[in-house]
Each structure stands twice: as structure tokens, then as C-alpha cells.
Amino acid sequence: MRRVMCPPTYFEIEYSINPWMKLGTKVDHELADRQWHELVELLRRMGDTIEVIEAAPGWPDMTFAGDAGLAWRNRFIPSRFRHAERAGEVEHYERWFRAEGFEVCPMPDGVVFEGLGDVVFHNGAAFAGHGFRSGEKAVQHLTRLVPELRILGQLETVDERYFHLAMALGFIDDSTVVYYEPAFTAASVQCIRSTIPRAISVSETDANEYFACNNLVVGDTVILDNCTPQLRADLAEAGYDVATCDMSEFKKSGGSLRCLVLTLM
């Protein structure tokens, strides 16, 4: 698997655009840097190819590369962030993808789209999210720009802590997802349950403390910040081992493992 990542550059939370970001919170930069590099090395040991894009001054959330857009084959659909605090990240990612030979295909003006934050996929199938960031109309344009991507359903989040779909739902394989039920409307929960044969409902602790839905899967291993014994057992029953990778400093900004990685499909 080829993935794009961007190293962290910040020392404290200087603005707040989600409930996790508390102004003035101190981020241990040395620890954040170590956590990021440990994740990079873990993914490389597991066989992934990691491409590193350099962070641009003034855009601290650029380290959450997964929110920068969606890369499909030779196309890159860049995000159109809802908040001005992140808007300037996009040009740096666009420049990198153009240099790598990708066709950059932006969303129309006025359409809010936040990349893999609100498109949770496995192979050629995906759920698209809306509620707090990406607009509901974004999926219409996404299917036009990437007609090969099969949208299984549009899910709406109703708890602002789960401002991105990828905070509340993650694919494990074609037939397995983990999700945090209280984050969704009843109709969205029904869509998940009726579409995916094994939908593992995680606890408040797993969702809120460990950000367990914001995970990465490599082979038969699920990489998590941490998880409860119950979730570990549920994943083992599905045939998966758990590897932990501490994300304490990134969770202070409302992101974890999946947020740090832009996977090229």
C-alpha cells in the first residue's frame, strides 16, 4: 500500500475548530514527533510505502494528511475545507500530487469536501459522511469525478465530537466495520447494519478515549491507539490481531491514526 504522510510541526493548540481542540493546550512536540515516526516505521515494517510531504509553515493541521483529499488511481480530488484555518493546506498537497503525475480534479466552488475524513473506504466501496464538515452534495460530485468508487450509503453524524465520519466508523475488511452507534442518526445506523454483515459497535471508551474507529488495517492487523479488551476480543473473533501505536498528542487536535495517512487507492 502506498501512503502519503506529513510530519507534525506544532507546539500548542492555537485555534479550535472541533470539540477536542482546547485553546492553549500544550502539545509535547518531541513526543508527537516520536509517535509519528513510530507509526511510519511500523507501516514500513508491514510492507507499506510511505511518501513524505513536507509541512508548510502556518498550517499545523497539515499533518492530518488523510483530510487533504482523496487519491484514486491517477486522480486527486482535493478537499475544500469548511474552516479557513485549514484551507491553505490544500495548495501544498495539490502541488505534490501534480508533481507525482496525478490529475487534480477539484470539487465545484461552494461544495465542502474533507477528503478521507468523510469518505471511509475499503477496496472499491465506501461510505460517505456529512453533518459537520463535508456537505451532503459532495457525494454527487465525487461519484462524477470517481465513477469507479461504489458508494454504499451516505451517513450523517449528529455528535460534534465525531465531526468526520472517519472518527466514528472504520472498515476492517469488505464485510466488517467498527462504528460508534451514538454518533449517527437512526437511519445511518440502519444503513450500516443492513449493508455490512459484521458491524462491530464499539463502546464509549473505545470511541471517545481511544479513537478506535480512526484506525489503520494492514493485512490481518488492526493498528489502534489502544482499545478495550472487549474490542480486542471482537476483532480476534473476526480474525484480526491488534497492534497499538500511541497517538496521545494527535488526539489533542481531534485526530488519530487514519487522520495522519492519505492512502492512495
N, C-alpha and C positions, 0 to 999 in steps of 0.2 A: 504494500500500500504506500502511495506517495502522499505526503502531508506537508503543508506549509505552516510554519510557526514563527512567532516574533518574540524576542526576549523582552522581559519586563524592564521598565525604566523608572518607575515612580517610587516615591518615598512616603507619601501620605495621601489620604483621600482629600482632594481639593474641590470636588463638586459632588452632588448627589443626584443621580438620575434613576435610582431604584432603592427599595427599602433596605438593602444590605449596606449601602454606602453611607457611612456616618461621617460628616464633615470633621476633619481634624484627626481622624483615626490614623494612627501611626502604622505604617507597613514596614516590616523588617526587610529591608532591601536585600541584604545578604542572604537571608533565609529564602525570600522569593526567588532570587537568582538560583540558589541551590535546588529548590524544588523544581524549577523549570528545567534545569539541566538534568536532574534525575529522571524527569519524565522523558526528555529527549533520548537519553541513553537507554532507558527501559524500552522505548519504542524501537530504537535501532537494534537492540539485542533481540527483539521479537521479529525482526526482519523488515521493518518499515524503512522507507527512505524519507528523510527529513530535509526539507528545503527551508532555509532560514532567511527571512526578510528583515532587514534592519529597521529598528524603530525610528520614527521621525520625532524630533523634539516637539513638545507641546501636545502630544496625543497619547497620553498614558494608557488608555484602554486599547490601544493598537495591539497590545499583547494578546488580546482575546481575538485571535485571528479567525476563528470559526464564524464570528459575526460579520466578517468583511464581505461575504457574498457566497455564491455557490459556483463551484467549478465542475463542469460536466464535459468530459472529453476535451474538445478544443475550444470550449466556450466558457467565459467567465461572466456571470451575472452579478455585478457589484451591488452592495447594499445601498439603500437610500435611508440613512438613519433618521429616526424621529427627532433625536436631540442634537442640537448644534454642537454639543461637547464631543460628539463622535464623528461629525460629518467630514472633518478634514482627514480622517484616516483613509478614506476611500481612494483618493488620487494616488496614494503611495502603493496600494495594492493593485490598482489598475495598471500603473506603470510597470510593476513587477510582472504581471501576467502578460502584458503586451510583449515585454522583452523575452518571455518564455514561449512566445508564438501563439498565445491564446487570442481568440476573437473576443473583445469586450462588448457585451450586449447589455446596456443599461435598461432599467425599468423606465417607463414614461415619467415625465415630470409630475410631481404630486402624489405618486404612489410610494408609500412607505414599505420598505422591504428590508429585513435584517438578516439575510443570509441563512446560514445553518443554525442560527438562533431559533428560527421559526420554520425550518424545513428539516425534519428528522427522518432520515432515510436508511434503508438497507438495500444493497444491490440497486435495482431499478425502481423501487417502490418507496413512497414517502408519505408521511402525514405533514400537512401544512398548518401552521398555527396563526392565530390572530387574537387580539384582545387588548394588549397593552403596547405593543410595538408595531409589528407588521400589520398593514391594512388588509381587510378582508378581500379587496380586489387584487391584491398582489398575486394570488394564485392563478388568476385568469391570465395574467401576463406571463407568469412563469411557465404555464403549460404551452403558451405560444412560443416562448423562447427556447424551451427544452421539451419538445413534444414527446421525447422518448421516456421522460420521467413519469411514472404512473402514480398519480395522487390518490391515495387510499381514502382520504377524507380530510375535511377542514375541521380543526379542533379549536375551541375557544377556551382560553384560560380566564378565570374570574378572581384569582388571588394574586394581588400585585407582587407578592414575593416571587412568583413564577411568571415574571414578565416576558420571558421567552419560553416557547414550547419545550425547548431542549432542557429547561430546568425541571420540567415536570414529566417528561417522557423520554425514554431511550430504547432503541432497538437493541436486542441481543442477537437475534437471527431472524430469518424470514417469518418464523411462527411464534416468536417470543418478544415481548416488550416488558419493560418495567415502567410503572407510571404511578403518580400520586393522585389518587382519585379526587380529594377535596379541591384540587387546583382547577378542575374542569366543570363545565356545565353538565347537566344530566345527559343531554343529547350527545355531548362529546364522549362521555364515559360509555354510553351505549354503542357509539361508533367504534371505539377501541375494542370493546369486548366482542362485538359482532364481527369484527374484521380480523382480529389476531387470535389464533387458537389458544395461546398461552399468554394471558395478560396478568403479570405479577403486580399486585397492588402493594406498594411499599408503605412503610409506617411513617408517621410524622418525624420520628428521629432520623430515619434514612433520608427522607426528602429534605428536611429543614436543617439538620445538623451536618449530615454527611454529603448532601447534594448528590445522592446516589443515582438519580436519573441522568445526571450530567456525566456520563461515563464514556469510556472507550472500550471497544472489544477488538481483540486481536486473536484470531484463531479460536481456541476454546478457553480463553482467559478474559475475564471482565476486569478492567482496571478501574478502581474506585478510590476516592479519598479515604473512605472507610465504610463500614456497614454493620448492621446488627447481625447477630447470629442467625436470626430468622431469615433475613435476605440471603445470607451466605448459604443457608440450607436450601432455600428455594432455587438459587442459581445452580447449586450442586445437583439438585434433582433434575434440572434442565440440561445437565451435562457440562457445566462450566466451573472452572476454578476462579478464585478471586485473587487479584494482586492489588495491594494498596500503595498509593502514592500520595503523600501528604500535600494538601492544597490549602493549608490554613491561610496563607497570605493572599491568595487569589479570591478566596471566599469572602474576604472583607470588601471586595468590589462586586460581589454577586456573580462570580463565575468559578468554574472548576475545570475538570479535565477536557471535556468536549469543547468548551469555550476556547481553549488555548490552541485548538487544532483545526485547520481548514483542510479537510480531506478531499483529494482530487478523485473524482469518480470517472 
